[in-house]
Amino acid sequence: MRYRRLGRTELRVSQLSLGTGGPNRLGQSRYLSRRGIDRLLRGALDLGVNLFDTSGAYEDSESLLATALRGIPRERYYLSSKVFPWRKERLLDPSEVRGLVERSLRHLRSDTLDLLLLHRVTPRDYAEARDRVLPELERLRAQGKFRFLGISESSTRDPQHRMLQQALEDDLFDTIMVTYHPGFEAAEQTVLPRALERDVGVIGMAAVRHLVPRNAAARTEVLLRTLASLFTAPPRNRDRLFARVRAAYDDAFRPAAQPLPSVVLGKTRTALPMPEAVYTFVASHPAVASVLTGTTNQRHLERNVAAVSAPALSEEEASELRSILS
């Protein structure tokens, strides 16, 4: 594993970081056992991963992460969590924001977070969140609840990264989380150069989510099992299960992708599976300190580590990959 400086934070983070959200939710969406989750996280540490990204919005991910990391010296890893500052189209008041941060700390069994990000902020909502939520977050930082402040975007609602462009101009955030891959390269012209100028740490997200092939039978099975669990769940768990049913339904009826081909880039590389080529592409950009993966497969994790540790793509190779995925 190689490590990079996360901008002005001065943290040395692994080029591959492990996320606990996305479709997998640390294996919760795939009914991975607690023992399997523990093995995955301990395996990530053994591979050199030292940045774990989570959120109180990712079901039980924070608690599962804390359990798996129990007994590991705190200096071996960094914790990043997020606050989604809206509820039913209403901006949370300062006491509610404080409550979410303190709940995350309890679930993570930690006194402090290394990174705290405002999550999925849109261009429409950015100014209000900045003006009303950031003062409370700065009070929390002064009290030692977290070390560095960041912000993440909503790629589906902001494909041109307008929110992150404004956040970089305001220069109030130490880190950003941006969607970046060969088929979604607007960040190269707008966000990434400015982040380098401002010395803001960049974490790349959703690098291969758009590539993952989906098996119709497996997706339907997840939906049916999730529906069945509703009938036996206690009332206090049903809201969470309804959300899981909705996610499973959306996944089951999304068109299945064709199997992904391998790709040969340039004249000196061997054929690479497409996801690994994309991870190498994202990690090649000098602004990107770490690339998030949400895999729950140990073999995939090992290959992803190898991909981000590979020599950077040349401009010719990067252009070739863009043309394949455009």
N, C-alpha and C positions, 0 to 999 in steps of 0.2 A: 504494500500500500504506500502511496505517496501522499504527502500532506501539503496543504497550501495555506497561506495567510488569509484569513477572512477579513480583508479590508482593515479598517481602523480599529477593529476589535482586538487585533493582534493575536487572536486565537489561531492555532495551527490545527486545521480540521482535515479529516480524511477526504480524499477526492470523491469517495463514494460515501454517502450517508444513508441511513435507513429510516424511512418514513413509516408511520403507523396508521395512515389514513388511506385515501384512494379506494379502489375497489376491494382490496384485500382486508383493510382494517386490522393489520397484524394477524391475519388468519381468522379473524372472527367471522368474516363473510363466507369463509370456506370451512368453518367448523374445525379448525386446527386445534388440537388438544393443548392444554396448558403446558404439558411437558414438551410438546412440539414447539410452542412459542419460546419456551426457555432455551431449547436447543438452538433455535434460529438466532436468538439474540446473543447467546454465548458464542456461537459460531461466528457471528459478525464481529464481535470483539476480538476473537482469535485471528480473524483476517485483517485486523487493524482498523476497523470502523470505529470512530470515536465521537460521531455526532448522530444523535437520535432525535428525530422530529416527531412531535405528537400534538394532541389537542384534547381539551375536554369534550369537544364535539365528536370525537372518534370513538363513541361507545365506551368500552372499558380499556381502551388502549393505554391510557396513562397508568392505571393500576397494574395491568399486565406487564408493562415495561418496568415498573418499579419492582415487581416480584422477581422478574428475570434478572434484574441487575443487583438484587440484594446480595451483599457481601463483596461486591466488586468495589475497589477503592474509587472514591468519587473523582479523583484526579485523572482516572483513565478515560473518562468520557464527558461529553458535553450534552446538556439537555436543552432542547428547544421546544417551547409550546406556544400555543396561539390563543387569541381571544377573538371570537366573532362578535363585534360590538353591536349587532342588531338582533332584535327579537320581534318577529311579526311586524316588520317594517318600522319598528320603533328603535331609536338609538338608546342604548342602555344608559342609565344614569351612573354617576361615579361610584356609588356604593355597590351597584350590581357588577360593574367591571372589577372592582376590588374583590368582590365575592368570588368571581370566576377565577381570578389569579390565585387567590388563597386556596380555593378548592383544588386547582391543579397541583399546587405545592403539596397539599395533603395526599392526593392520589399518588403523586410521584415520590412521596416520602422524602422530600428534599426541602432544605431551608431556602434555597435560591435556585432560580433558573439561569442558565447561561444566556439564553436568548428568549425574548418574548416578542411575538409578532402580532400585529393587528391583521386579522385574517380575511381574505377575499373581499378587499375593499374595492368598490367601483368608482369610476370617475365622478359619478353623480353624488356619491356619499362622502368622498374623500375630505372635502373642506370641513364639513360638519364634524366628522370623526376627529380630524386634526385639532379643531378648536375646542371641542367639548370633552374628548376622551384623553388626549395626550397629557393635559395637566395632572389628571389622576394617575396616569401611568408614570409620570415623572416623580410623583410623590412615592409611589410604590418602589421605584428604582432607588430613590434616596433612602428608603427604609431597608434596602438590601434584598427585596423580593426577587429582583432579576438584575442582570448585569448590563445587557445590551438590548436595544430596542430595534425591532424590524417591522416590515410590512410585507404582506403578500397580496397578489392580485387575483382577480377572477378571469381566467383566460377566455372562458366562453362568452363573457359579457364585455370584455375589453381586449379584443385581439390586437389592437394597436398600442397597447401598454400606456394609454394616456394617463392613468392614475400613477403609475410608477414614474413617468416622466415628471409629473408635478411633484411627487414626493422627493425625487432627486433634486429638483430645483429648490425646494424648501430646505433640503439638507438637514432634516430632523431625525433621520433614521440611520442606524449603524449598518443594517443589513437589509437586503430585499430578497424576495423569493419570486422568481420569474419563470414563466413557461417558455422553454427554449428547446427546439429540435430542428432538424433539417427541413421539415415541412412547415415550419412556423418560425420564420427567421426575422420577423420585424424587429425583434430585440437587438439584432446586430447593428441596425442603423440608429436606434433611439436610446435604448436603456443601457446596454453594456458599455459603450464608450463613455457615457456620462458617469456611470458607476466607477469606472477606472479613474476618471478625473477627480471625483469626489472621495475616492478611497472608501467606497461603500462595499461591504462584503456581499457577494452574490451566491445564492444557492439556486441551482437549476432544478425545476420540477417538471413532472409530466413528460419526461424525455421520451419514453417509449409507450406511454399509455395508448396513444393513437395507433400503435402497431399490433397490439396483442391480439392474436387470433382467438375467436370465441367459439366454443363447441356448443351447438344448440342443445344436445342431450344433457350435457353437464349443467348448462345454465337453467334448463327446465327443472332438473333435479334439485338444484339449490332453491328455486322458487317453491317447489312443492314441500320441501322439508321445512322451509321457513313458514309457510302457511300452516303446516301441521303443528308447529310449535306454538302457534297462537292459542290453540285449544287447551293446552296444558299449562300455559304460563300464568303465574299469579298476576293479578290486576296491575301491580306496581311496575311490571316489566312490559306491559302491553304497548305503551306508547313507543318504546324503543323497538319492539318487534314490528310494529306497523311501519316504522321508518325502514326497517330492514326488508320488509315485504315489498315496499315501494322500490327500493334499490334493486332487489332481485327481479321484480317485474320488468323494470326498465332494461336490465341487463339481458333477461331472457328473450325479449322481443326486439333487441337491437340486431341489425343484420350481421350475420357471421362473416368474418373476414376470411380471405383465402390464406392458406398456409404461407408463412413468410419465406422467401428465398434467401439464400446466402448471397453475399455481394463481394466482388473483388474490386478493390480500390487501388489505383495506381499499378505499378509494375513490380513492387517489392513485397506486397502483403499477400498472405494466403487468404482464401475465401473466409469471410466472417459471417456468422449469423447476423441478420439485419439488426436485432436489438443491440448487439455488442458494437456494431459499427456506429449506431446512433449514440451510444454512451461515449465512445471514443470521440465522436464529433463534438458533443457538448463539452466534454472535459478538455478539449483542445483549445477552447477560447480562453485567453489569458484573464478575462474578468471573472470567470466562473471558478469559485473556490471549491465547491462541492456539488455533486449531482445526487439528487434523491432517487432511491429505488424503493419500491414497495413490495418487492418479491417476498414470498414466504417459502421459496424453494432454495435449499442450501446450495445445490449445484448451480442454479442461476446466479445466486449471490457471488459465488466464487468466480464465475465467468464475468460478471459485471465488474468485480474488482480488477480482474485482469484487463478488461476493456478500458477502464479509466486510467489504468497505469501504463497503457501502451503508448508508444511514441505518438505525438500529436499528428493529426492529419495535415497534409500539405494543403494549400489553397486549391490545387488541382483536384485532390481527392475529395475535399469538402464540396467543391462544385459538382463533382460527379455524383456524390450522394444526394445533394439537393435535387439534381435533375431526375434521379431515380424516384424520389419521393414527392416530387411536385405534381 
